[in-house]
Amino acid sequence: MSAMGAKGYALAPICAEALADMMLGSFAPLSETMLARLSPNRTRLQTPLV
């Protein structure tokens, strides 16, 4: 979470909770839309930088 910079202090707790819930298969604190935006496989990261 340190790679998030200043936003990491605000986002780290909710991201950690979402990750733990995904690992345990329990209720996620975020909507499916928000989880898709946080996914490392999102389309935005798949396009090469030019």
PDB file of all heavy atoms in Angstrom:
ATOM      1  N   MET A   1       0.805  -1.194   0.000  1.00  0.00           N
ATOM      2  CA  MET A   1       0.000   0.000   0.000  1.00  0.00           C
ATOM      3  C   MET A   1       0.854   1.267   0.000  1.00  0.00           C
ATOM      4  O   MET A   1       0.341   2.332  -0.243  1.00  0.00           O
ATOM      5  CB  MET A   1      -0.919   0.031   1.215  1.00  0.00           C
ATOM      6  CG  MET A   1      -1.980  -1.026   1.199  1.00  0.00           C
ATOM      7  SD  MET A   1      -3.073  -0.771  -0.174  1.00  0.00           S
ATOM      8  CE  MET A   1      -3.906  -2.296  -0.231  1.00  0.00           C
ATOM      9  N   SER A   2       2.138   1.148   0.240  1.00  0.00           N
ATOM     10  CA  SER A   2       2.975   2.342   0.269  1.00  0.00           C
ATOM     11  C   SER A   2       3.156   2.948  -1.117  1.00  0.00           C
ATOM     12  O   SER A   2       3.473   4.117  -1.244  1.00  0.00           O
ATOM     13  CB  SER A   2       4.338   2.025   0.877  1.00  0.00           C
ATOM     14  OG  SER A   2       5.011   1.071   0.084  1.00  0.00           O
ATOM     15  N   ALA A   3       2.937   2.171  -2.165  1.00  0.00           N
ATOM     16  CA  ALA A   3       3.094   2.681  -3.524  1.00  0.00           C
ATOM     17  C   ALA A   3       1.967   3.619  -3.924  1.00  0.00           C
ATOM     18  O   ALA A   3       2.037   4.258  -4.955  1.00  0.00           O
ATOM     19  CB  ALA A   3       3.168   1.526  -4.504  1.00  0.00           C
ATOM     20  N   MET A   4       0.942   3.729  -3.106  1.00  0.00           N
ATOM     21  CA  MET A   4      -0.177   4.613  -3.420  1.00  0.00           C
ATOM     22  C   MET A   4       0.113   6.059  -3.060  1.00  0.00           C
ATOM     23  O   MET A   4      -0.674   6.938  -3.367  1.00  0.00           O
ATOM     24  CB  MET A   4      -1.435   4.150  -2.692  1.00  0.00           C
ATOM     25  CG  MET A   4      -1.906   2.787  -3.097  1.00  0.00           C
ATOM     26  SD  MET A   4      -3.263   2.279  -2.063  1.00  0.00           S
ATOM     27  CE  MET A   4      -4.520   2.051  -3.287  1.00  0.00           C
ATOM     28  N   GLY A   5       1.207   6.308  -2.391  1.00  0.00           N
ATOM     29  CA  GLY A   5       1.548   7.675  -2.008  1.00  0.00           C
ATOM     30  C   GLY A   5       0.634   8.199  -0.920  1.00  0.00           C
ATOM     31  O   GLY A   5       0.219   7.468  -0.030  1.00  0.00           O
ATOM     32  N   ALA A   6       0.312   9.472  -1.005  1.00  0.00           N
ATOM     33  CA  ALA A   6      -0.506  10.111   0.023  1.00  0.00           C
ATOM     34  C   ALA A   6      -1.910   9.519   0.074  1.00  0.00           C
ATOM     35  O   ALA A   6      -2.522   9.444   1.135  1.00  0.00           O
ATOM     36  CB  ALA A   6      -0.592  11.612  -0.233  1.00  0.00           C
ATOM     37  N   LYS A   7      -2.426   9.070  -1.053  1.00  0.00           N
ATOM     38  CA  LYS A   7      -3.765   8.476  -1.075  1.00  0.00           C
ATOM     39  C   LYS A   7      -3.794   7.124  -0.376  1.00  0.00           C
ATOM     40  O   LYS A   7      -4.846   6.643   0.001  1.00  0.00           O
ATOM     41  CB  LYS A   7      -4.260   8.326  -2.510  1.00  0.00           C
ATOM     42  CG  LYS A   7      -4.535   9.642  -3.176  1.00  0.00           C
ATOM     43  CD  LYS A   7      -5.041   9.428  -4.579  1.00  0.00           C
ATOM     44  CE  LYS A   7      -5.244  10.769  -5.263  1.00  0.00           C
ATOM     45  NZ  LYS A   7      -5.734  10.592  -6.631  1.00  0.00           N
ATOM     46  N   GLY A   8      -2.637   6.508  -0.211  1.00  0.00           N
ATOM     47  CA  GLY A   8      -2.567   5.212   0.440  1.00  0.00           C
ATOM     48  C   GLY A   8      -3.068   5.236   1.868  1.00  0.00           C
ATOM     49  O   GLY A   8      -3.659   4.270   2.342  1.00  0.00           O
ATOM     50  N   TYR A   9      -2.863   6.339   2.562  1.00  0.00           N
ATOM     51  CA  TYR A   9      -3.345   6.445   3.947  1.00  0.00           C
ATOM     52  C   TYR A   9      -4.859   6.390   4.004  1.00  0.00           C
ATOM     53  O   TYR A   9      -5.432   5.857   4.940  1.00  0.00           O
ATOM     54  CB  TYR A   9      -2.866   7.750   4.593  1.00  0.00           C
ATOM     55  CG  TYR A   9      -1.393   7.742   4.900  1.00  0.00           C
ATOM     56  CD1 TYR A   9      -0.524   8.582   4.227  1.00  0.00           C
ATOM     57  CD2 TYR A   9      -0.876   6.883   5.856  1.00  0.00           C
ATOM     58  CE1 TYR A   9       0.832   8.578   4.491  1.00  0.00           C
ATOM     59  CE2 TYR A   9       0.478   6.864   6.136  1.00  0.00           C
ATOM     60  CZ  TYR A   9       1.324   7.709   5.453  1.00  0.00           C
ATOM     61  OH  TYR A   9       2.658   7.689   5.716  1.00  0.00           O
ATOM     62  N   ALA A  10      -5.508   6.920   2.988  1.00  0.00           N
ATOM     63  CA  ALA A  10      -6.969   6.905   2.962  1.00  0.00           C
ATOM     64  C   ALA A  10      -7.514   5.612   2.370  1.00  0.00           C
ATOM     65  O   ALA A  10      -8.546   5.105   2.813  1.00  0.00           O
ATOM     66  CB  ALA A  10      -7.491   8.092   2.163  1.00  0.00           C
ATOM     67  N   LEU A  11      -6.827   5.067   1.368  1.00  0.00           N
ATOM     68  CA  LEU A  11      -7.343   3.904   0.656  1.00  0.00           C
ATOM     69  C   LEU A  11      -6.880   2.566   1.212  1.00  0.00           C
ATOM     70  O   LEU A  11      -7.533   1.551   0.983  1.00  0.00           O
ATOM     71  CB  LEU A  11      -6.944   3.990  -0.818  1.00  0.00           C
ATOM     72  CG  LEU A  11      -7.523   5.170  -1.594  1.00  0.00           C
ATOM     73  CD1 LEU A  11      -6.971   5.197  -3.001  1.00  0.00           C
ATOM     74  CD2 LEU A  11      -9.037   5.117  -1.602  1.00  0.00           C
ATOM     75  N   ALA A  12      -5.783   2.529   1.921  1.00  0.00           N
ATOM     76  CA  ALA A  12      -5.229   1.261   2.403  1.00  0.00           C
ATOM     77  C   ALA A  12      -6.203   0.459   3.272  1.00  0.00           C
ATOM     78  O   ALA A  12      -6.355  -0.740   3.045  1.00  0.00           O
ATOM     79  CB  ALA A  12      -3.919   1.498   3.148  1.00  0.00           C
ATOM     80  N   PRO A  13      -6.883   1.055   4.225  1.00  0.00           N
ATOM     81  CA  PRO A  13      -7.780   0.245   5.063  1.00  0.00           C
ATOM     82  C   PRO A  13      -8.914  -0.413   4.274  1.00  0.00           C
ATOM     83  O   PRO A  13      -9.203  -1.594   4.472  1.00  0.00           O
ATOM     84  CB  PRO A  13      -8.333   1.245   6.077  1.00  0.00           C
ATOM     85  CG  PRO A  13      -7.327   2.333   6.118  1.00  0.00           C
ATOM     86  CD  PRO A  13      -6.771   2.428   4.732  1.00  0.00           C
ATOM     87  N   ILE A  14      -9.546   0.321   3.374  1.00  0.00           N
ATOM     88  CA  ILE A  14     -10.671  -0.252   2.631  1.00  0.00           C
ATOM     89  C   ILE A  14     -10.179  -1.284   1.616  1.00  0.00           C
ATOM     90  O   ILE A  14     -10.821  -2.304   1.389  1.00  0.00           O
ATOM     91  CB  ILE A  14     -11.540   0.838   1.976  1.00  0.00           C
ATOM     92  CG1 ILE A  14     -12.863   0.262   1.475  1.00  0.00           C
ATOM     93  CG2 ILE A  14     -10.817   1.518   0.837  1.00  0.00           C
ATOM     94  CD1 ILE A  14     -13.831  -0.094   2.534  1.00  0.00           C
ATOM     95  N   CYS A  15      -9.015  -1.043   1.011  1.00  0.00           N
ATOM     96  CA  CYS A  15      -8.456  -2.021   0.070  1.00  0.00           C
ATOM     97  C   CYS A  15      -8.041  -3.294   0.803  1.00  0.00           C
ATOM     98  O   CYS A  15      -8.248  -4.400   0.291  1.00  0.00           O
ATOM     99  CB  CYS A  15      -7.273  -1.422  -0.681  1.00  0.00           C
ATOM    100  SG  CYS A  15      -7.751  -0.177  -1.891  1.00  0.00           S
ATOM    101  N   ALA A  16      -7.477  -3.155   1.976  1.00  0.00           N
ATOM    102  CA  ALA A  16      -7.082  -4.331   2.768  1.00  0.00           C
ATOM    103  C   ALA A  16      -8.314  -5.125   3.184  1.00  0.00           C
ATOM    104  O   ALA A  16      -8.312  -6.361   3.132  1.00  0.00           O
ATOM    105  CB  ALA A  16      -6.290  -3.885   3.991  1.00  0.00           C
ATOM    106  N   GLU A  17      -9.379  -4.445   3.561  1.00  0.00           N
ATOM    107  CA  GLU A  17     -10.606  -5.132   3.940  1.00  0.00           C
ATOM    108  C   GLU A  17     -11.223  -5.846   2.741  1.00  0.00           C
ATOM    109  O   GLU A  17     -11.682  -6.990   2.854  1.00  0.00           O
ATOM    110  CB  GLU A  17     -11.607  -4.142   4.525  1.00  0.00           C
ATOM    111  CG  GLU A  17     -12.854  -4.807   5.058  1.00  0.00           C
ATOM    112  CD  GLU A  17     -13.791  -3.834   5.748  1.00  0.00           C
ATOM    113  OE1 GLU A  17     -13.408  -2.677   5.991  1.00  0.00           O
ATOM    114  OE2 GLU A  17     -14.925  -4.254   6.028  1.00  0.00           O
ATOM    115  N   ALA A  18     -11.207  -5.194   1.584  1.00  0.00           N
ATOM    116  CA  ALA A  18     -11.746  -5.816   0.375  1.00  0.00           C
ATOM    117  C   ALA A  18     -10.936  -7.066   0.006  1.00  0.00           C
ATOM    118  O   ALA A  18     -11.501  -8.095  -0.362  1.00  0.00           O
ATOM    119  CB  ALA A  18     -11.752  -4.811  -0.776  1.00  0.00           C
ATOM    120  N   LEU A  19      -9.611  -6.975   0.102  1.00  0.00           N
ATOM    121  CA  LEU A  19      -8.753  -8.113  -0.211  1.00  0.00           C
ATOM    122  C   LEU A  19      -9.008  -9.275   0.748  1.00  0.00           C
ATOM    123  O   LEU A  19      -9.132 -10.427   0.333  1.00  0.00           O
ATOM    124  CB  LEU A  19      -7.287  -7.696  -0.169  1.00  0.00           C
ATOM    125  CG  LEU A  19      -6.270  -8.787  -0.443  1.00  0.00           C
ATOM    126  CD1 LEU A  19      -6.457  -9.355  -1.843  1.00  0.00           C
ATOM    127  CD2 LEU A  19      -4.866  -8.252  -0.271  1.00  0.00           C
ATOM    128  N   ALA A  20      -9.094  -8.981   2.031  1.00  0.00           N
ATOM    129  CA  ALA A  20      -9.354 -10.029   3.022  1.00  0.00           C
ATOM    130  C   ALA A  20     -10.710 -10.683   2.785  1.00  0.00           C
ATOM    131  O   ALA A  20     -10.841 -11.909   2.875  1.00  0.00           O
ATOM    132  CB  ALA A  20      -9.286  -9.440   4.431  1.00  0.00           C
ATOM    133  N   ASP A  21     -11.722  -9.881   2.443  1.00  0.00           N
ATOM    134  CA  ASP A  21     -13.043 -10.439   2.172  1.00  0.00           C
ATOM    135  C   ASP A  21     -13.040 -11.310   0.921  1.00  0.00           C
ATOM    136  O   ASP A  21     -13.722 -12.325   0.862  1.00  0.00           O
ATOM    137  CB  ASP A  21     -14.079  -9.325   2.038  1.00  0.00           C
ATOM    138  CG  ASP A  21     -14.388  -8.666   3.380  1.00  0.00           C
ATOM    139  OD1 ASP A  21     -14.153  -9.323   4.422  1.00  0.00           O
ATOM    140  OD2 ASP A  21     -14.843  -7.517   3.384  1.00  0.00           O
ATOM    141  N   MET A  22     -12.262 -10.919  -0.106  1.00  0.00           N
ATOM    142  CA  MET A  22     -12.160 -11.750  -1.306  1.00  0.00           C
ATOM    143  C   MET A  22     -11.486 -13.074  -0.984  1.00  0.00           C
ATOM    144  O   MET A  22     -11.901 -14.127  -1.483  1.00  0.00           O
ATOM    145  CB  MET A  22     -11.360 -11.028  -2.386  1.00  0.00           C
ATOM    146  CG  MET A  22     -12.134  -9.992  -3.131  1.00  0.00           C
ATOM    147  SD  MET A  22     -11.153  -9.417  -4.512  1.00  0.00           S
ATOM    148  CE  MET A  22     -11.087  -7.691  -4.178  1.00  0.00           C
ATOM    149  N   MET A  23     -10.456 -13.028  -0.157  1.00  0.00           N
ATOM    150  CA  MET A  23      -9.733 -14.245   0.200  1.00  0.00           C
ATOM    151  C   MET A  23     -10.607 -15.189   1.030  1.00  0.00           C
ATOM    152  O   MET A  23     -10.514 -16.409   0.895  1.00  0.00           O
ATOM    153  CB  MET A  23      -8.464 -13.895   0.963  1.00  0.00           C
ATOM    154  CG  MET A  23      -7.436 -13.189   0.110  1.00  0.00           C
ATOM    155  SD  MET A  23      -6.053 -12.517   1.024  1.00  0.00           S
ATOM    156  CE  MET A  23      -5.320 -13.965   1.703  1.00  0.00           C
ATOM    157  N   LEU A  24     -11.455 -14.630   1.885  1.00  0.00           N
ATOM    158  CA  LEU A  24     -12.309 -15.445   2.745  1.00  0.00           C
ATOM    159  C   LEU A  24     -13.640 -15.799   2.090  1.00  0.00           C
ATOM    160  O   LEU A  24     -14.386 -16.636   2.606  1.00  0.00           O
ATOM    161  CB  LEU A  24     -12.570 -14.710   4.059  1.00  0.00           C
ATOM    162  CG  LEU A  24     -11.332 -14.467   4.921  1.00  0.00           C
ATOM    163  CD1 LEU A  24     -11.675 -13.599   6.114  1.00  0.00           C
ATOM    164  CD2 LEU A  24     -10.733 -15.782   5.365  1.00  0.00           C
ATOM    165  N   GLY A  25     -13.956 -15.129   0.978  1.00  0.00           N
ATOM    166  CA  GLY A  25     -15.222 -15.386   0.304  1.00  0.00           C
ATOM    167  C   GLY A  25     -16.412 -14.799   1.027  1.00  0.00           C
ATOM    168  O   GLY A  25     -17.538 -15.260   0.849  1.00  0.00           O
ATOM    169  N   SER A  26     -16.196 -13.797   1.832  1.00  0.00           N
ATOM    170  CA  SER A  26     -17.300 -13.179   2.558  1.00  0.00           C
ATOM    171  C   SER A  26     -17.764 -11.905   1.855  1.00  0.00           C
ATOM    172  O   SER A  26     -17.303 -11.572   0.772  1.00  0.00           O
ATOM    173  CB  SER A  26     -16.872 -12.871   4.000  1.00  0.00           C
ATOM    174  OG  SER A  26     -15.802 -11.956   4.004  1.00  0.00           O
ATOM    175  N   PHE A  27     -18.663 -11.198   2.486  1.00  0.00           N
ATOM    176  CA  PHE A  27     -19.258  -9.989   1.923  1.00  0.00           C
ATOM    177  C   PHE A  27     -18.193  -8.920   1.680  1.00  0.00           C
ATOM    178  O   PHE A  27     -17.418  -8.594   2.569  1.00  0.00           O
ATOM    179  CB  PHE A  27     -20.315  -9.449   2.891  1.00  0.00           C
ATOM    180  CG  PHE A  27     -20.921  -8.155   2.463  1.00  0.00           C
ATOM    181  CD1 PHE A  27     -21.813  -8.119   1.413  1.00  0.00           C
ATOM    182  CD2 PHE A  27     -20.590  -6.980   3.096  1.00  0.00           C
ATOM    183  CE1 PHE A  27     -22.380  -6.930   1.009  1.00  0.00           C
ATOM    184  CE2 PHE A  27     -21.140  -5.785   2.699  1.00  0.00           C
ATOM    185  CZ  PHE A  27     -22.041  -5.759   1.654  1.00  0.00           C
ATOM    186  N   ALA A  28     -18.158  -8.382   0.478  1.00  0.00           N
ATOM    187  CA  ALA A  28     -17.188  -7.334   0.136  1.00  0.00           C
ATOM    188  C   ALA A  28     -17.750  -5.965   0.507  1.00  0.00           C
ATOM    189  O   ALA A  28     -18.933  -5.699   0.296  1.00  0.00           O
ATOM    190  CB  ALA A  28     -16.877  -7.377  -1.352  1.00  0.00           C
ATOM    191  N   PRO A  29     -16.917  -5.071   1.068  1.00  0.00           N
ATOM    192  CA  PRO A  29     -17.390  -3.753   1.478  1.00  0.00           C
ATOM    193  C   PRO A  29     -17.577  -2.792   0.297  1.00  0.00           C
ATOM    194  O   PRO A  29     -18.097  -1.708   0.468  1.00  0.00           O
ATOM    195  CB  PRO A  29     -16.281  -3.247   2.402  1.00  0.00           C
ATOM    196  CG  PRO A  29     -15.054  -3.917   1.877  1.00  0.00           C
ATOM    197  CD  PRO A  29     -15.519  -5.266   1.415  1.00  0.00           C
ATOM    198  N   LEU A  30     -17.146  -3.203  -0.899  1.00  0.00           N
ATOM    199  CA  LEU A  30     -17.238  -2.353  -2.080  1.00  0.00           C
ATOM    200  C   LEU A  30     -18.167  -2.982  -3.106  1.00  0.00           C
ATOM    201  O   LEU A  30     -18.319  -4.196  -3.149  1.00  0.00           O
ATOM    202  CB  LEU A  30     -15.851  -2.167  -2.708  1.00  0.00           C
ATOM    203  CG  LEU A  30     -14.793  -1.542  -1.806  1.00  0.00           C
ATOM    204  CD1 LEU A  30     -13.435  -1.609  -2.489  1.00  0.00           C
ATOM    205  CD2 LEU A  30     -15.138  -0.113  -1.484  1.00  0.00           C
ATOM    206  N   SER A  31     -18.746  -2.157  -3.961  1.00  0.00           N
ATOM    207  CA  SER A  31     -19.601  -2.672  -5.025  1.00  0.00           C
ATOM    208  C   SER A  31     -18.753  -3.370  -6.088  1.00  0.00           C
ATOM    209  O   SER A  31     -17.533  -3.195  -6.146  1.00  0.00           O
ATOM    210  CB  SER A  31     -20.385  -1.524  -5.661  1.00  0.00           C
ATOM    211  OG  SER A  31     -19.487  -0.655  -6.347  1.00  0.00           O
ATOM    212  N   GLU A  32     -19.404  -4.139  -6.941  1.00  0.00           N
ATOM    213  CA  GLU A  32     -18.702  -4.828  -8.022  1.00  0.00           C
ATOM    214  C   GLU A  32     -18.055  -3.824  -8.975  1.00  0.00           C
ATOM    215  O   GLU A  32     -16.973  -4.068  -9.496  1.00  0.00           O
ATOM    216  CB  GLU A  32     -19.671  -5.733  -8.785  1.00  0.00           C
ATOM    217  CG  GLU A  32     -20.132  -6.931  -7.992  1.00  0.00           C
ATOM    218  CD  GLU A  32     -18.986  -7.871  -7.653  1.00  0.00           C
ATOM    219  OE1 GLU A  32     -18.101  -8.081  -8.492  1.00  0.00           O
ATOM    220  OE2 GLU A  32     -18.994  -8.406  -6.533  1.00  0.00           O
ATOM    221  N   THR A  33     -18.698  -2.685  -9.179  1.00  0.00           N
ATOM    222  CA  THR A  33     -18.154  -1.654 -10.054  1.00  0.00           C
ATOM    223  C   THR A  33     -16.851  -1.100  -9.492  1.00  0.00           C
ATOM    224  O   THR A  33     -15.873  -0.935 -10.224  1.00  0.00           O
ATOM    225  CB  THR A  33     -19.168  -0.503 -10.226  1.00  0.00           C
ATOM    226  OG1 THR A  33     -20.398  -1.047 -10.691  1.00  0.00           O
ATOM    227  CG2 THR A  33     -18.666   0.535 -11.197  1.00  0.00           C
ATOM    228  N   MET A  34     -16.818  -0.832  -8.197  1.00  0.00           N
ATOM    229  CA  MET A  34     -15.607  -0.298  -7.572  1.00  0.00           C
ATOM    230  C   MET A  34     -14.491  -1.342  -7.563  1.00  0.00           C
ATOM    231  O   MET A  34     -13.335  -1.013  -7.807  1.00  0.00           O
ATOM    232  CB  MET A  34     -15.892   0.173  -6.153  1.00  0.00           C
ATOM    233  CG  MET A  34     -14.712   0.838  -5.494  1.00  0.00           C
ATOM    234  SD  MET A  34     -14.067   2.263  -6.399  1.00  0.00           S
ATOM    235  CE  MET A  34     -15.245   3.487  -5.949  1.00  0.00           C
ATOM    236  N   LEU A  35     -14.833  -2.594  -7.321  1.00  0.00           N
ATOM    237  CA  LEU A  35     -13.823  -3.651  -7.349  1.00  0.00           C
ATOM    238  C   LEU A  35     -13.231  -3.792  -8.751  1.00  0.00           C
ATOM    239  O   LEU A  35     -12.040  -4.040  -8.895  1.00  0.00           O
ATOM    240  CB  LEU A  35     -14.425  -4.976  -6.885  1.00  0.00           C
ATOM    241  CG  LEU A  35     -14.747  -5.067  -5.390  1.00  0.00           C
ATOM    242  CD1 LEU A  35     -15.489  -6.364  -5.098  1.00  0.00           C
ATOM    243  CD2 LEU A  35     -13.504  -4.946  -4.554  1.00  0.00           C
ATOM    244  N   ALA A  36     -14.060  -3.624  -9.776  1.00  0.00           N
ATOM    245  CA  ALA A  36     -13.561  -3.690 -11.149  1.00  0.00           C
ATOM    246  C   ALA A  36     -12.600  -2.541 -11.438  1.00  0.00           C
ATOM    247  O   ALA A  36     -11.609  -2.701 -12.150  1.00  0.00           O
ATOM    248  CB  ALA A  36     -14.719  -3.670 -12.134  1.00  0.00           C
ATOM    249  N   ARG A  37     -12.869  -1.376 -10.866  1.00  0.00           N
ATOM    250  CA  ARG A  37     -11.977  -0.221 -11.060  1.00  0.00           C
ATOM    251  C   ARG A  37     -10.636  -0.406 -10.367  1.00  0.00           C
ATOM    252  O   ARG A  37      -9.635   0.152 -10.781  1.00  0.00           O
ATOM    253  CB  ARG A  37     -12.632   1.052 -10.542  1.00  0.00           C
ATOM    254  CG  ARG A  37     -13.743   1.553 -11.407  1.00  0.00           C
ATOM    255  CD  ARG A  37     -14.290   2.838 -10.875  1.00  0.00           C
ATOM    256  NE  ARG A  37     -15.272   3.389 -11.785  1.00  0.00           N
ATOM    257  CZ  ARG A  37     -15.899   4.512 -11.581  1.00  0.00           C
ATOM    258  NH1 ARG A  37     -15.648   5.217 -10.489  1.00  0.00           N
ATOM    259  NH2 ARG A  37     -16.777   4.948 -12.452  1.00  0.00           N
ATOM    260  N   LEU A  38     -10.607  -1.183  -9.299  1.00  0.00           N
ATOM    261  CA  LEU A  38      -9.377  -1.424  -8.550  1.00  0.00           C
ATOM    262  C   LEU A  38      -8.589  -2.622  -9.072  1.00  0.00           C
ATOM    263  O   LEU A  38      -7.450  -2.838  -8.669  1.00  0.00           O
ATOM    264  CB  LEU A  38      -9.698  -1.653  -7.071  1.00  0.00           C
ATOM    265  CG  LEU A  38     -10.267  -0.458  -6.321  1.00  0.00           C
ATOM    266  CD1 LEU A  38     -10.710  -0.892  -4.927  1.00  0.00           C
ATOM    267  CD2 LEU A  38      -9.271   0.669  -6.249  1.00  0.00           C
ATOM    268  N   SER A  39      -9.185  -3.389  -9.960  1.00  0.00           N
ATOM    269  CA  SER A  39      -8.554  -4.610 -10.454  1.00  0.00           C
ATOM    270  C   SER A  39      -7.246  -4.318 -11.193  1.00  0.00           C
ATOM    271  O   SER A  39      -7.188  -3.418 -12.015  1.00  0.00           O
ATOM    272  CB  SER A  39      -9.500  -5.338 -11.403  1.00  0.00           C
ATOM    273  OG  SER A  39      -8.836  -6.417 -12.010  1.00  0.00           O
ATOM    274  N   PRO A  40      -6.196  -5.089 -10.931  1.00  0.00           N
ATOM    275  CA  PRO A  40      -4.943  -4.896 -11.665  1.00  0.00           C
ATOM    276  C   PRO A  40      -5.058  -5.327 -13.123  1.00  0.00           C
ATOM    277  O   PRO A  40      -4.206  -4.995 -13.933  1.00  0.00           O
ATOM    278  CB  PRO A  40      -3.934  -5.757 -10.917  1.00  0.00           C
ATOM    279  CG  PRO A  40      -4.738  -6.726 -10.156  1.00  0.00           C
ATOM    280  CD  PRO A  40      -6.071  -6.094  -9.895  1.00  0.00           C
ATOM    281  N   ASN A  41      -6.107  -6.039 -13.478  1.00  0.00           N
ATOM    282  CA  ASN A  41      -6.326  -6.474 -14.860  1.00  0.00           C
ATOM    283  C   ASN A  41      -7.243  -5.530 -15.635  1.00  0.00           C
ATOM    284  O   ASN A  41      -7.727  -5.894 -16.692  1.00  0.00           O
ATOM    285  CB  ASN A  41      -6.925  -7.883 -14.879  1.00  0.00           C
ATOM    286  CG  ASN A  41      -5.945  -8.905 -14.390  1.00  0.00           C
ATOM    287  OD1 ASN A  41      -4.749  -8.754 -14.577  1.00  0.00           O
ATOM    288  ND2 ASN A  41      -6.439  -9.931 -13.739  1.00  0.00           N
ATOM    289  N   ARG A  42      -7.469  -4.329 -15.116  1.00  0.00           N
ATOM    290  CA  ARG A  42      -8.372  -3.401 -15.801  1.00  0.00           C
ATOM    291  C   ARG A  42      -7.792  -2.976 -17.146  1.00  0.00           C
ATOM    292  O   ARG A  42      -6.577  -2.964 -17.358  1.00  0.00           O
ATOM    293  CB  ARG A  42      -8.707  -2.211 -14.915  1.00  0.00           C
ATOM    294  CG  ARG A  42      -7.534  -1.369 -14.506  1.00  0.00           C
ATOM    295  CD  ARG A  42      -7.988  -0.333 -13.468  1.00  0.00           C
ATOM    296  NE  ARG A  42      -6.913   0.524 -13.061  1.00  0.00           N
ATOM    297  CZ  ARG A  42      -6.115   0.296 -12.029  1.00  0.00           C
ATOM    298  NH1 ARG A  42      -6.289  -0.766 -11.302  1.00  0.00           N
ATOM    299  NH2 ARG A  42      -5.144   1.129 -11.735  1.00  0.00           N
ATOM    300  N   THR A  43      -8.660  -2.621 -18.045  1.00  0.00           N
ATOM    301  CA  THR A  43      -8.299  -2.311 -19.424  1.00  0.00           C
ATOM    302  C   THR A  43      -7.310  -1.165 -19.507  1.00  0.00           C
ATOM    303  O   THR A  43      -6.403  -1.183 -20.346  1.00  0.00           O
ATOM    304  CB  THR A  43      -9.560  -1.955 -20.214  1.00  0.00           C
ATOM    305  OG1 THR A  43     -10.526  -2.988 -20.041  1.00  0.00           O
ATOM    306  CG2 THR A  43      -9.259  -1.813 -21.702  1.00  0.00           C
ATOM    307  N   ARG A  44      -7.434  -0.201 -18.665  1.00  0.00           N
ATOM    308  CA  ARG A  44      -6.555   0.980 -18.716  1.00  0.00           C
ATOM    309  C   ARG A  44      -5.085   0.599 -18.571  1.00  0.00           C
ATOM    310  O   ARG A  44      -4.199   1.199 -19.173  1.00  0.00           O
ATOM    311  CB  ARG A  44      -6.964   1.962 -17.622  1.00  0.00           C
ATOM    312  CG  ARG A  44      -6.166   3.225 -17.622  1.00  0.00           C
ATOM    313  CD  ARG A  44      -6.720   4.179 -16.591  1.00  0.00           C
ATOM    314  NE  ARG A  44      -5.906   5.373 -16.554  1.00  0.00           N
ATOM    315  CZ  ARG A  44      -5.731   6.103 -15.484  1.00  0.00           C
ATOM    316  NH1 ARG A  44      -6.319   5.772 -14.361  1.00  0.00           N
ATOM    317  NH2 ARG A  44      -4.984   7.170 -15.513  1.00  0.00           N
ATOM    318  N   LEU A  45      -4.806  -0.407 -17.767  1.00  0.00           N
ATOM    319  CA  LEU A  45      -3.416  -0.832 -17.556  1.00  0.00           C
ATOM    320  C   LEU A  45      -2.930  -1.780 -18.639  1.00  0.00           C
ATOM    321  O   LEU A  45      -1.732  -2.054 -18.719  1.00  0.00           O
ATOM    322  CB  LEU A  45      -3.282  -1.506 -16.197  1.00  0.00           C
ATOM    323  CG  LEU A  45      -3.539  -0.624 -14.982  1.00  0.00           C
ATOM    324  CD1 LEU A  45      -3.417  -1.433 -13.711  1.00  0.00           C
ATOM    325  CD2 LEU A  45      -2.610   0.558 -14.954  1.00  0.00           C
ATOM    326  N   GLN A  46      -3.821  -2.274 -19.489  1.00  0.00           N
ATOM    327  CA  GLN A  46      -3.435  -3.206 -20.530  1.00  0.00           C
ATOM    328  C   GLN A  46      -2.949  -2.511 -21.801  1.00  0.00           C
ATOM    329  O   GLN A  46      -2.302  -3.119 -22.627  1.00  0.00           O
ATOM    330  CB  GLN A  46      -4.611  -4.122 -20.893  1.00  0.00           C
ATOM    331  CG  GLN A  46      -5.131  -4.931 -19.709  1.00  0.00           C
ATOM    332  CD  GLN A  46      -4.065  -5.806 -19.081  1.00  0.00           C
ATOM    333  OE1 GLN A  46      -3.265  -6.404 -19.757  1.00  0.00           O
ATOM    334  NE2 GLN A  46      -4.057  -5.865 -17.754  1.00  0.00           N
ATOM    335  N   THR A  47      -3.254  -1.207 -21.941  1.00  0.00           N
ATOM    336  CA  THR A  47      -2.812  -0.491 -23.124  1.00  0.00           C
ATOM    337  C   THR A  47      -1.374  -0.015 -22.932  1.00  0.00           C
ATOM    338  O   THR A  47      -1.042   0.518 -21.875  1.00  0.00           O
ATOM    339  CB  THR A  47      -3.716   0.729 -23.410  1.00  0.00           C
ATOM    340  OG1 THR A  47      -3.734   1.556 -22.251  1.00  0.00           O
ATOM    341  CG2 THR A  47      -5.135   0.291 -23.727  1.00  0.00           C
ATOM    342  N   PRO A  48      -0.519  -0.230 -23.920  1.00  0.00           N
ATOM    343  CA  PRO A  48       0.888   0.169 -23.777  1.00  0.00           C
ATOM    344  C   PRO A  48       1.050   1.690 -23.810  1.00  0.00           C
ATOM    345  O   PRO A  48       0.284   2.399 -24.460  1.00  0.00           O
ATOM    346  CB  PRO A  48       1.559  -0.465 -24.985  1.00  0.00           C
ATOM    347  CG  PRO A  48       0.464  -0.723 -25.963  1.00  0.00           C
ATOM    348  CD  PRO A  48      -0.796  -0.892 -25.172  1.00  0.00           C
ATOM    349  N   LEU A  49       2.027   2.176 -23.090  1.00  0.00           N
ATOM    350  CA  LEU A  49       2.346   3.600 -23.115  1.00  0.00           C
ATOM    351  C   LEU A  49       3.105   3.927 -24.402  1.00  0.00           C
ATOM    352  O   LEU A  49       3.986   3.186 -24.809  1.00  0.00           O
ATOM    353  CB  LEU A  49       3.202   3.976 -21.903  1.00  0.00           C
ATOM    354  CG  LEU A  49       2.537   3.794 -20.545  1.00  0.00           C
ATOM    355  CD1 LEU A  49       3.538   4.070 -19.446  1.00  0.00           C
ATOM    356  CD2 LEU A  49       1.338   4.708 -20.415  1.00  0.00           C
ATOM    357  N   VAL A  50       2.751   5.011 -25.003  1.00  0.00           N
ATOM    358  CA  VAL A  50       3.405   5.400 -26.263  1.00  0.00           C
ATOM    359  C   VAL A  50       4.236   6.639 -26.043  1.00  0.00           C
ATOM    360  O   VAL A  50       3.984   7.485 -25.307  1.00  0.00           O
ATOM    361  CB  VAL A  50       2.356   5.662 -27.355  1.00  0.00           C
ATOM    362  CG1 VAL A  50       3.023   6.111 -28.637  1.00  0.00           C
ATOM    363  CG2 VAL A  50       1.529   4.419 -27.580  1.00  0.00           C
TER     364      VAL A  50
END
